[in-house]
C-alpha cells in the first residue's frame, strides 16, 4: 500500500510540474503577443500621424 501511495504521490508531483510549466509557457506567449500588438499598433499609429501632418 505504501508503494502505491508513493507512486501516486510522484505522479501527482509530475503532473503539477507539467501544469506549472505549461502555465509559464502560456504566460510567456501572452506577454509576447501583447508586446507584438503594442509595437505593431504603435508603429501603425505613428505612421498614420506622420502621413496626416
N, CA, C, O and CB atoms as a CASP TS submission, in Angstrom:
PFRMAT TS
TARGET T0000
AUTHOR 0000-0000-0000
METHOD Language model
MODEL 1
PARENT N/A
ATOM      1  N   UNK     1       0.822  -1.197   0.000  1.00  0.00           N
ATOM      2  CA  UNK     1       0.000   0.000   0.000  1.00  0.00           C
ATOM      3  C   UNK     1       0.867   1.263   0.000  1.00  0.00           C
ATOM      4  O   UNK     1       0.515   2.253  -0.642  1.00  0.00           O
ATOM      5  CB  UNK     1      -0.935  -0.003   1.209  1.00  0.00           C
ATOM      6  N   UNK     2       1.975   1.235   0.702  1.00  0.00           N
ATOM      7  CA  UNK     2       2.865   2.388   0.756  1.00  0.00           C
ATOM      8  C   UNK     2       3.480   2.661  -0.614  1.00  0.00           C
ATOM      9  O   UNK     2       3.606   3.817  -1.019  1.00  0.00           O
ATOM     10  CB  UNK     2       3.967   2.166   1.800  1.00  0.00           C
ATOM     11  N   UNK     3       3.865   1.600  -1.330  1.00  0.00           N
ATOM     12  CA  UNK     3       4.430   1.773  -2.666  1.00  0.00           C
ATOM     13  C   UNK     3       3.426   2.438  -3.597  1.00  0.00           C
ATOM     14  O   UNK     3       3.792   3.293  -4.404  1.00  0.00           O
ATOM     15  CB  UNK     3       4.870   0.423  -3.242  1.00  0.00           C
ATOM     16  N   UNK     4       2.187   2.054  -3.486  1.00  0.00           N
ATOM     17  CA  UNK     4       1.155   2.641  -4.337  1.00  0.00           C
ATOM     18  C   UNK     4       0.975   4.128  -4.000  1.00  0.00           C
ATOM     19  O   UNK     4       0.838   4.958  -4.899  1.00  0.00           O
ATOM     20  CB  UNK     4      -0.187   1.879  -4.171  1.00  0.00           C
ATOM     21  N   UNK     5       0.977   4.456  -2.717  1.00  0.00           N
ATOM     22  CA  UNK     5       0.842   5.851  -2.311  1.00  0.00           C
ATOM     23  C   UNK     5       2.029   6.672  -2.792  1.00  0.00           C
ATOM     24  O   UNK     5       1.862   7.811  -3.230  1.00  0.00           O
ATOM     25  CB  UNK     5       0.710   5.957  -0.791  1.00  0.00           C
ATOM     26  N   UNK     6       3.223   6.101  -2.712  1.00  0.00           N
ATOM     27  CA  UNK     6       4.420   6.798  -3.195  1.00  0.00           C
ATOM     28  C   UNK     6       4.334   7.045  -4.694  1.00  0.00           C
ATOM     29  O   UNK     6       4.663   8.127  -5.180  1.00  0.00           O
ATOM     30  CB  UNK     6       5.686   5.990  -2.867  1.00  0.00           C
ATOM     31  N   UNK     7       3.888   6.026  -5.416  1.00  0.00           N
ATOM     32  CA  UNK     7       3.768   6.154  -6.876  1.00  0.00           C
ATOM     33  C   UNK     7       2.750   7.235  -7.225  1.00  0.00           C
ATOM     34  O   UNK     7       2.997   8.075  -8.090  1.00  0.00           O
ATOM     35  CB  UNK     7       3.356   4.800  -7.517  1.00  0.00           C
ATOM     36  N   UNK     8       1.617   7.208  -6.554  1.00  0.00           N
ATOM     37  CA  UNK     8       0.583   8.206  -6.811  1.00  0.00           C
ATOM     38  C   UNK     8       1.100   9.599  -6.465  1.00  0.00           C
ATOM     39  O   UNK     8       0.839  10.561  -7.186  1.00  0.00           O
ATOM     40  CB  UNK     8      -0.695   7.890  -6.004  1.00  0.00           C
ATOM     41  N   UNK     9       1.823   9.699  -5.377  1.00  0.00           N
ATOM     42  CA  UNK     9       2.385  10.976  -4.972  1.00  0.00           C
ATOM     43  C   UNK     9       3.374  11.495  -6.018  1.00  0.00           C
ATOM     44  O   UNK     9       3.341  12.676  -6.363  1.00  0.00           O
ATOM     45  CB  UNK     9       3.069  10.844  -3.611  1.00  0.00           C
ATOM     46  N   UNK    10       4.239  10.638  -6.518  1.00  0.00           N
ATOM     47  CA  UNK    10       5.200  11.039  -7.559  1.00  0.00           C
ATOM     48  C   UNK    10       4.472  11.458  -8.832  1.00  0.00           C
ATOM     49  O   UNK    10       4.854  12.434  -9.478  1.00  0.00           O
ATOM     50  CB  UNK    10       6.181   9.885  -7.868  1.00  0.00           C
ATOM     51  N   UNK    11       3.427  10.722  -9.191  1.00  0.00           N
ATOM     52  CA  UNK    11       2.666  11.075 -10.393  1.00  0.00           C
ATOM     53  C   UNK    11       1.998  12.439 -10.237  1.00  0.00           C
ATOM     54  O   UNK    11       1.984  13.242 -11.169  1.00  0.00           O
ATOM     55  CB  UNK    11       1.609  10.001 -10.693  1.00  0.00           C
ATOM     56  N   UNK    12       1.450  12.690  -9.067  1.00  0.00           N
ATOM     57  CA  UNK    12       0.819  13.992  -8.815  1.00  0.00           C
ATOM     58  C   UNK    12       1.848  15.120  -8.899  1.00  0.00           C
ATOM     59  O   UNK    12       1.571  16.181  -9.457  1.00  0.00           O
ATOM     60  CB  UNK    12       0.133  14.000  -7.431  1.00  0.00           C
ATOM     61  N   UNK    13       3.026  14.884  -8.344  1.00  0.00           N
ATOM     62  CA  UNK    13       4.082  15.893  -8.416  1.00  0.00           C
ATOM     63  C   UNK    13       4.496  16.143  -9.862  1.00  0.00           C
ATOM     64  O   UNK    13       4.709  17.287 -10.261  1.00  0.00           O
ATOM     65  CB  UNK    13       5.297  15.458  -7.586  1.00  0.00           C
ATOM     66  N   UNK    14       4.607  15.085 -10.635  1.00  0.00           N
ATOM     67  CA  UNK    14       4.974  15.235 -12.042  1.00  0.00           C
ATOM     68  C   UNK    14       3.901  16.011 -12.796  1.00  0.00           C
ATOM     69  O   UNK    14       4.212  16.886 -13.604  1.00  0.00           O
ATOM     70  CB  UNK    14       5.191  13.859 -12.693  1.00  0.00           C
ATOM     71  N   UNK    15       2.651  15.691 -12.531  1.00  0.00           N
ATOM     72  CA  UNK    15       1.553  16.403 -13.193  1.00  0.00           C
ATOM     73  C   UNK    15       1.561  17.873 -12.793  1.00  0.00           C
ATOM     74  O   UNK    15       1.384  18.747 -13.641  1.00  0.00           O
ATOM     75  CB  UNK    15       0.193  15.758 -12.842  1.00  0.00           C
ATOM     76  N   UNK    16       1.763  18.150 -11.516  1.00  0.00           N
ATOM     77  CA  UNK    16       1.812  19.535 -11.049  1.00  0.00           C
ATOM     78  C   UNK    16       2.954  20.295 -11.720  1.00  0.00           C
ATOM     79  O   UNK    16       2.797  21.458 -12.091  1.00  0.00           O
ATOM     80  CB  UNK    16       1.970  19.579  -9.521  1.00  0.00           C
ATOM     81  N   UNK    17       4.095  19.641 -11.872  1.00  0.00           N
ATOM     82  CA  UNK    17       5.236  20.283 -12.526  1.00  0.00           C
ATOM     83  C   UNK    17       4.932  20.555 -13.999  1.00  0.00           C
ATOM     84  O   UNK    17       5.291  21.610 -14.524  1.00  0.00           O
ATOM     85  CB  UNK    17       6.495  19.407 -12.396  1.00  0.00           C
ATOM     86  N   UNK    18       4.277  19.612 -14.660  1.00  0.00           N
ATOM     87  CA  UNK    18       3.926  19.813 -16.072  1.00  0.00           C
ATOM     88  C   UNK    18       2.919  20.943 -16.239  1.00  0.00           C
ATOM     89  O   UNK    18       3.027  21.750 -17.161  1.00  0.00           O
ATOM     90  CB  UNK    18       3.361  18.522 -16.672  1.00  0.00           C
ATOM     91  N   UNK    19       1.942  20.995 -15.342  1.00  0.00           N
ATOM     92  CA  UNK    19       0.945  22.064 -15.397  1.00  0.00           C
ATOM     93  C   UNK    19       1.616  23.419 -15.171  1.00  0.00           C
ATOM     94  O   UNK    19       1.317  24.388 -15.870  1.00  0.00           O
ATOM     95  CB  UNK    19      -0.167  21.828 -14.345  1.00  0.00           C
ATOM     96  N   UNK    20       2.513  23.484 -14.205  1.00  0.00           N
ATOM     97  CA  UNK    20       3.226  24.736 -13.935  1.00  0.00           C
ATOM     98  C   UNK    20       4.057  25.164 -15.142  1.00  0.00           C
ATOM     99  O   UNK    20       4.098  26.347 -15.481  1.00  0.00           O
ATOM    100  CB  UNK    20       4.131  24.584 -12.701  1.00  0.00           C
ATOM    101  N   UNK    21       4.705  24.223 -15.777  1.00  0.00           N
ATOM    102  CA  UNK    21       5.494  24.523 -16.967  1.00  0.00           C
ATOM    103  C   UNK    21       4.591  25.011 -18.097  1.00  0.00           C
ATOM    104  O   UNK    21       4.923  25.971 -18.792  1.00  0.00           O
ATOM    105  CB  UNK    21       6.289  23.285 -17.414  1.00  0.00           C
ATOM    106  N   UNK    22       3.469  24.358 -18.275  1.00  0.00           N
ATOM    107  CA  UNK    22       2.528  24.752 -19.319  1.00  0.00           C
ATOM    108  C   UNK    22       2.011  26.164 -19.064  1.00  0.00           C
ATOM    109  O   UNK    22       1.940  26.975 -19.987  1.00  0.00           O
ATOM    110  CB  UNK    22       1.354  23.759 -19.394  1.00  0.00           C
ATOM    111  N   UNK    23       1.651  26.463 -17.816  1.00  0.00           N
ATOM    112  CA  UNK    23       1.159  27.802 -17.483  1.00  0.00           C
ATOM    113  C   UNK    23       2.227  28.853 -17.752  1.00  0.00           C
ATOM    114  O   UNK    23       1.931  29.919 -18.294  1.00  0.00           O
ATOM    115  CB  UNK    23       0.715  27.865 -16.015  1.00  0.00           C
ATOM    116  N   UNK    24       3.455  28.560 -17.379  1.00  0.00           N
ATOM    117  CA  UNK    24       4.547  29.514 -17.610  1.00  0.00           C
ATOM    118  C   UNK    24       4.732  29.767 -19.102  1.00  0.00           C
ATOM    119  O   UNK    24       4.955  30.903 -19.521  1.00  0.00           O
ATOM    120  CB  UNK    24       5.863  28.996 -16.993  1.00  0.00           C
ATOM    121  N   UNK    25       4.639  28.713 -19.899  1.00  0.00           N
ATOM    122  CA  UNK    25       4.770  28.862 -21.351  1.00  0.00           C
ATOM    123  C   UNK    25       3.630  29.698 -21.906  1.00  0.00           C
ATOM    124  O   UNK    25       3.855  30.576 -22.740  1.00  0.00           O
ATOM    125  CB  UNK    25       4.801  27.488 -22.037  1.00  0.00           C
ATOM    126  N   UNK    26       2.410  29.437 -21.455  1.00  0.00           N
ATOM    127  CA  UNK    26       1.258  30.200 -21.921  1.00  0.00           C
ATOM    128  C   UNK    26       1.377  31.670 -21.534  1.00  0.00           C
ATOM    129  O   UNK    26       1.025  32.547 -22.322  1.00  0.00           O
ATOM    130  CB  UNK    26      -0.031  29.612 -21.356  1.00  0.00           C
ATOM    131  N   UNK    27       1.869  31.947 -20.330  1.00  0.00           N
ATOM    132  CA  UNK    27       2.052  33.331 -19.905  1.00  0.00           C
ATOM    133  C   UNK    27       3.107  34.028 -20.750  1.00  0.00           C
ATOM    134  O   UNK    27       2.962  35.205 -21.083  1.00  0.00           O
ATOM    135  CB  UNK    27       2.440  33.389 -18.429  1.00  0.00           C
ATOM    136  N   UNK    28       4.168  33.306 -21.097  1.00  0.00           N
ATOM    137  CA  UNK    28       5.202  33.879 -21.958  1.00  0.00           C
ATOM    138  C   UNK    28       4.619  34.214 -23.328  1.00  0.00           C
ATOM    139  O   UNK    28       4.882  35.289 -23.868  1.00  0.00           O
ATOM    140  CB  UNK    28       6.393  32.905 -22.103  1.00  0.00           C
ATOM    141  N   UNK    29       3.828  33.300 -23.893  1.00  0.00           N
ATOM    142  CA  UNK    29       3.188  33.557 -25.180  1.00  0.00           C
ATOM    143  C   UNK    29       2.264  34.767 -25.097  1.00  0.00           C
ATOM    144  O   UNK    29       2.221  35.580 -26.020  1.00  0.00           O
ATOM    145  CB  UNK    29       2.405  32.325 -25.643  1.00  0.00           C
ATOM    146  N   UNK    30       1.530  34.890 -24.004  1.00  0.00           N
ATOM    147  CA  UNK    30       0.627  36.029 -23.823  1.00  0.00           C
ATOM    148  C   UNK    30       1.410  37.338 -23.771  1.00  0.00           C
ATOM    149  O   UNK    30       1.020  38.323 -24.398  1.00  0.00           O
ATOM    150  CB  UNK    30      -0.206  35.859 -22.540  1.00  0.00           C
ATOM    151  N   UNK    31       2.511  37.349 -23.026  1.00  0.00           N
ATOM    152  CA  UNK    31       3.350  38.558 -22.960  1.00  0.00           C
ATOM    153  C   UNK    31       3.910  38.894 -24.339  1.00  0.00           C
ATOM    154  O   UNK    31       3.932  40.059 -24.736  1.00  0.00           O
ATOM    155  CB  UNK    31       4.508  38.368 -21.946  1.00  0.00           C
ATOM    156  N   UNK    32       4.362  37.874 -25.068  1.00  0.00           N
ATOM    157  CA  UNK    32       4.900  38.102 -26.411  1.00  0.00           C
ATOM    158  C   UNK    32       3.838  38.664 -27.350  1.00  0.00           C
ATOM    159  O   UNK    32       4.116  39.570 -28.135  1.00  0.00           O
ATOM    160  CB  UNK    32       5.466  36.801 -26.983  1.00  0.00           C
ATOM    161  N   UNK    33       2.617  38.124 -27.271  1.00  0.00           N
ATOM    162  CA  UNK    33       1.524  38.632 -28.111  1.00  0.00           C
ATOM    163  C   UNK    33       1.203  40.075 -27.768  1.00  0.00           C
ATOM    164  O   UNK    33       1.002  40.897 -28.662  1.00  0.00           O
ATOM    165  CB  UNK    33       0.268  37.763 -27.950  1.00  0.00           C
ATOM    166  N   UNK    34       1.154  40.390 -26.485  1.00  0.00           N
ATOM    167  CA  UNK    34       0.849  41.760 -26.070  1.00  0.00           C
ATOM    168  C   UNK    34       1.938  42.728 -26.531  1.00  0.00           C
ATOM    169  O   UNK    34       1.647  43.828 -27.001  1.00  0.00           O
ATOM    170  CB  UNK    34       0.689  41.834 -24.543  1.00  0.00           C
ATOM    171  N   UNK    35       3.185  42.308 -26.392  1.00  0.00           N
ATOM    172  CA  UNK    35       4.292  43.159 -26.831  1.00  0.00           C
ATOM    173  C   UNK    35       4.243  43.367 -28.347  1.00  0.00           C
ATOM    174  O   UNK    35       4.426  44.487 -28.823  1.00  0.00           O
ATOM    175  CB  UNK    35       5.646  42.539 -26.419  1.00  0.00           C
ATOM    176  N   UNK    36       4.003  42.315 -29.093  1.00  0.00           N
ATOM    177  CA  UNK    36       3.908  42.421 -30.552  1.00  0.00           C
ATOM    178  C   UNK    36       2.763  43.352 -30.937  1.00  0.00           C
ATOM    179  O   UNK    36       2.921  44.212 -31.803  1.00  0.00           O
ATOM    180  CB  UNK    36       3.706  41.025 -31.193  1.00  0.00           C
ATOM    181  N   UNK    37       1.617  43.179 -30.294  1.00  0.00           N
ATOM    182  CA  UNK    37       0.462  44.018 -30.595  1.00  0.00           C
ATOM    183  C   UNK    37       0.767  45.477 -30.306  1.00  0.00           C
ATOM    184  O   UNK    37       0.474  46.350 -31.123  1.00  0.00           O
ATOM    185  CB  UNK    37      -0.757  43.566 -29.791  1.00  0.00           C
ATOM    186  N   UNK    38       1.359  45.748 -29.136  1.00  0.00           N
ATOM    187  CA  UNK    38       1.673  47.121 -28.757  1.00  0.00           C
ATOM    188  C   UNK    38       2.656  47.742 -29.753  1.00  0.00           C
ATOM    189  O   UNK    38       2.483  48.893 -30.155  1.00  0.00           O
ATOM    190  CB  UNK    38       2.255  47.166 -27.330  1.00  0.00           C
ATOM    191  N   UNK    39       3.676  46.994 -30.149  1.00  0.00           N
ATOM    192  CA  UNK    39       4.648  47.520 -31.112  1.00  0.00           C
ATOM    193  C   UNK    39       4.019  47.742 -32.475  1.00  0.00           C
ATOM    194  O   UNK    39       4.253  48.768 -33.115  1.00  0.00           O
ATOM    195  CB  UNK    39       5.832  46.573 -31.240  1.00  0.00           C
ATOM    196  N   UNK    40       3.226  46.785 -32.916  1.00  0.00           N
ATOM    197  CA  UNK    40       2.611  46.896 -34.238  1.00  0.00           C
ATOM    198  C   UNK    40       1.619  48.051 -34.272  1.00  0.00           C
ATOM    199  O   UNK    40       1.614  48.844 -35.213  1.00  0.00           O
ATOM    200  CB  UNK    40       1.910  45.582 -34.620  1.00  0.00           C
ATOM    201  N   UNK    41       0.788  48.142 -33.254  1.00  0.00           N
ATOM    202  CA  UNK    41      -0.186  49.222 -33.203  1.00  0.00           C
ATOM    203  C   UNK    41       0.510  50.565 -33.052  1.00  0.00           C
ATOM    204  O   UNK    41       0.095  51.555 -33.654  1.00  0.00           O
ATOM    205  CB  UNK    41      -1.171  49.003 -32.055  1.00  0.00           C
ATOM    206  N   UNK    42       1.570  50.602 -32.249  1.00  0.00           N
ATOM    207  CA  UNK    42       2.324  51.842 -32.087  1.00  0.00           C
ATOM    208  C   UNK    42       2.934  52.300 -33.405  1.00  0.00           C
ATOM    209  O   UNK    42       2.899  53.487 -33.729  1.00  0.00           O
ATOM    210  CB  UNK    42       3.419  51.663 -31.043  1.00  0.00           C
ATOM    211  N   UNK    43       3.489  51.368 -34.162  1.00  0.00           N
ATOM    212  CA  UNK    43       4.062  51.714 -35.464  1.00  0.00           C
ATOM    213  C   UNK    43       2.980  52.177 -36.426  1.00  0.00           C
ATOM    214  O   UNK    43       3.188  53.114 -37.196  1.00  0.00           O
ATOM    215  CB  UNK    43       4.816  50.517 -36.056  1.00  0.00           C
ATOM    216  N   UNK    44       1.837  51.531 -36.383  1.00  0.00           N
ATOM    217  CA  UNK    44       0.740  51.918 -37.276  1.00  0.00           C
ATOM    218  C   UNK    44       0.271  53.329 -36.946  1.00  0.00           C
ATOM    219  O   UNK    44       0.058  54.138 -37.849  1.00  0.00           O
ATOM    220  CB  UNK    44      -0.437  50.921 -37.166  1.00  0.00           C
ATOM    221  N   UNK    45       0.108  53.632 -35.661  1.00  0.00           N
ATOM    222  CA  UNK    45      -0.358  54.961 -35.276  1.00  0.00           C
ATOM    223  C   UNK    45       0.688  56.023 -35.591  1.00  0.00           C
ATOM    224  O   UNK    45       0.336  57.119 -36.025  1.00  0.00           O
ATOM    225  CB  UNK    45      -0.706  54.993 -33.787  1.00  0.00           C
ATOM    226  N   UNK    46       1.958  55.724 -35.383  1.00  0.00           N
ATOM    227  CA  UNK    46       2.986  56.721 -35.669  1.00  0.00           C
ATOM    228  C   UNK    46       3.055  56.981 -37.170  1.00  0.00           C
ATOM    229  O   UNK    46       3.278  58.118 -37.585  1.00  0.00           O
ATOM    230  CB  UNK    46       4.361  56.260 -35.135  1.00  0.00           C
ATOM    231  N   UNK    47       2.869  55.956 -37.984  1.00  0.00           N
ATOM    232  CA  UNK    47       2.846  56.149 -39.432  1.00  0.00           C
ATOM    233  C   UNK    47       1.626  56.924 -39.863  1.00  0.00           C
ATOM    234  O   UNK    47       1.708  57.750 -40.772  1.00  0.00           O
ATOM    235  CB  UNK    47       2.887  54.815 -40.150  1.00  0.00           C
ATOM    236  N   UNK    48       0.511  56.679 -39.237  1.00  0.00           N
ATOM    237  CA  UNK    48      -0.735  57.386 -39.551  1.00  0.00           C
ATOM    238  C   UNK    48      -0.592  58.870 -39.211  1.00  0.00           C
ATOM    239  O   UNK    48      -1.021  59.726 -39.985  1.00  0.00           O
ATOM    240  CB  UNK    48      -1.931  56.766 -38.777  1.00  0.00           C
ATOM    241  N   UNK    49       0.006  59.178 -38.064  1.00  0.00           N
ATOM    242  CA  UNK    49       0.157  60.563 -37.630  1.00  0.00           C
ATOM    243  C   UNK    49       1.141  61.308 -38.529  1.00  0.00           C
ATOM    244  O   UNK    49       0.935  62.485 -38.824  1.00  0.00           O
ATOM    245  CB  UNK    49       0.624  60.620 -36.168  1.00  0.00           C
ATOM    246  N   UNK    50       2.215  60.632 -38.970  1.00  0.00           N
ATOM    247  CA  UNK    50       3.193  61.274 -39.837  1.00  0.00           C
ATOM    248  C   UNK    50       2.584  61.639 -41.181  1.00  0.00           C
ATOM    249  O   UNK    50       2.835  62.726 -41.701  1.00  0.00           O
ATOM    250  CB  UNK    50       4.396  60.368 -40.039  1.00  0.00           C
ATOM    251  N   UNK    51       1.786  60.740 -41.747  1.00  0.00           N
ATOM    252  CA  UNK    51       1.211  60.989 -43.059  1.00  0.00           C
ATOM    253  C   UNK    51       0.147  62.070 -43.002  1.00  0.00           C
ATOM    254  O   UNK    51      -0.040  62.801 -43.974  1.00  0.00           O
ATOM    255  CB  UNK    51       0.626  59.714 -43.627  1.00  0.00           C
ATOM    256  N   UNK    52      -0.554  62.185 -41.882  1.00  0.00           N
ATOM    257  CA  UNK    52      -1.641  63.154 -41.752  1.00  0.00           C
ATOM    258  C   UNK    52      -1.105  64.579 -41.557  1.00  0.00           C
ATOM    259  O   UNK    52      -1.739  65.542 -41.988  1.00  0.00           O
ATOM    260  CB  UNK    52      -2.552  62.770 -40.578  1.00  0.00           C
ATOM    261  N   UNK    53       0.030  64.713 -40.926  1.00  0.00           N
ATOM    262  CA  UNK    53       0.543  66.028 -40.569  1.00  0.00           C
ATOM    263  C   UNK    53       1.117  66.786 -41.699  1.00  0.00           C
ATOM    264  O   UNK    53       1.582  67.911 -41.515  1.00  0.00           O
ATOM    265  CB  UNK    53       1.548  65.908 -39.541  1.00  0.00           C
TER
END
